């Protein structure tokens, strides 16, 4: 006996294909959409359809944008000599929220992951090197995550860029604000000690 209507089952199946969404969460989301007015589902469907037709990659930094160049690359007030290299567009958005960084970005669209078949050719390393070789860049900030794939990618980037005439820096990693030191894992604590700064 079919307990779940086929249309609802299909939506649950599609939602559960998204990263971080399991079958339970997908079911909860699908049921929520079903309980809401029909207009919500129509608006959601229209937004999903518009996503791929209106969003493109910026030809300079490779972030998702509705214009080319994107708003950041096209802003004359930004510091064009500094590039912050991030894994994904979501990382760019997180850094932008701080309001501190005023340079440009380069989105790799992934990290090295040999088990998943992702090597240097599958991420935007070649394009980064071309930007550096243009001679307009003075500093490259590596802002990959402090995960094993993120660290492997940072090491690759450092190796590729080391012979270029640019300052190469890495985001400091360490103890988050408000965290008691005794609860930090040994790797976070080690990175915090290594990335310590002068208080003067």
C-alpha positions, 0 to 999 in steps of 0.5 A: 500500500502506497502511504506517501503520495508519489508527488510528495515522495518525489519532492522528498527524494529531490530534497534529500539529494541536497548536502546536509539534508537527510530523509527526515529533514527532507520529509519535514521540509516537504510536509511544511511546503505542502501545508503552506499556501500554494503560492509559497510552492509556486514562488519557491519553484519559480526561484529555483527555475530562475537560479540557473538562468540568471546566475553565472560565474564572474569571469574574473573571480569565479563567484556566482553573480548576476552580472559579469564582472560581479559587484566586487570585481567591478567596484573601483573602490576595492583594493585590486592588488590583494586577492583572497582565495576561498573554497566556495562562494559561501566563504566569500559571503562569510568574509564579506559580512565582516566588513574588514576585507576590501580586496578582491577574491578568487573562488576555487570551487572546491578543494583537493580530494583525491578520493572524490577525483578532485585534483588541481585540474578540477579547481580554479588553480590555473586561473588563479595563477594566470591572475597572479602572472598578469602582474597586477597582484601584490598579495595572495591570502589563502583562506581555505578551511583548516580541514585536511582537504583545505590544508592540502589545498593551501599547501598546493597553492603555496607550492604553485605560487612560491616562485611568483613575485607576490606576498603569500599569506594564510588566514590565522587559525585559533581559538574562537572568541568566547571559548575557554582554552581548556575546551579547545582541541589540541590542533586548534590550540597548536594553530593558535600558538603558531599564529600568535601575534604581537600585542604591541 
